[in-house]
Amino acid sequence: MSEQPTRNKRLQKKMYLGEWAILGFEFSFKLTEASDEQYELFFNSLEELVNTEELYISLDNNSESFEGSVTSAQRYGNATEEDRAAIEALLNKHSIVSEVKVGGLVDAFYEM
């Protein structure tokens, strides 16, 4: 029988557990062949959304396939369902983007 150890609030905060857990989500998409202007428009709109909503985004690419994760830029802030919907809508809005997948909210420190 493995029980979770009891941790004081200070340690929970340092480990981002309990009420200090940080929520985020992962997403992926592919880019089709396009002009430099189309790529610039897409990445500029993604940057604008991330800055406006005060989010952190990490993005890795493998040729034409991209995978990323999103969390809040606030110290103990969380990504929200509205953030998920906004990212998904932005990705689906651009014709150069295909195979969009947006995951659910999870603990960014322990499940992503």
Secondary structure as the mmCIF struct_conf table of DSSP 4:
data_model
#
loop_
_struct_conf.conf_type_id
_struct_conf.id
_struct_conf.beg_label_comp_id
_struct_conf.beg_label_asym_id
_struct_conf.beg_label_seq_id
_struct_conf.end_label_comp_id
_struct_conf.end_label_asym_id
_struct_conf.end_label_seq_id
HELX_LH_PP_P HELX_LH_PP_P1 GLU A 3 THR A 6
HELX_RH_AL_P HELX_RH_AL_P1 LYS A 9 LYS A 14
TURN_TY1_P TURN_TY1_P1 MET A 15 TYR A 16
HELX_RH_3T_P HELX_RH_3T_P1 GLY A 18 TRP A 20
STRN STRN1 LEU A 23 LEU A 31
BEND BEND1 GLU A 33 GLU A 33
HELX_RH_AL_P HELX_RH_AL_P2 ASP A 36 THR A 52
TURN_TY1_P TURN_TY1_P2 GLU A 53 GLU A 54
STRN STRN2 LEU A 55 ASN A 62
TURN_TY1_P TURN_TY1_P3 SER A 63 GLU A 64
STRN STRN3 SER A 65 SER A 72
BEND BEND2 ALA A 73 GLN A 74
TURN_TY1_P TURN_TY1_P4 ARG A 75 TYR A 76
HELX_RH_AL_P HELX_RH_AL_P3 GLU A 81 LYS A 93
BEND BEND3 HIS A 94 HIS A 94
TURN_TY1_P TURN_TY1_P5 SER A 95 ILE A 96
STRN STRN4 VAL A 97 VAL A 102
HELX_LH_PP_P HELX_LH_PP_P2 GLY A 103 LEU A 105
STRN STRN5 VAL A 106 ASP A 107
TURN_TY1_P TURN_TY1_P6 ALA A 108 GLU A 111
#
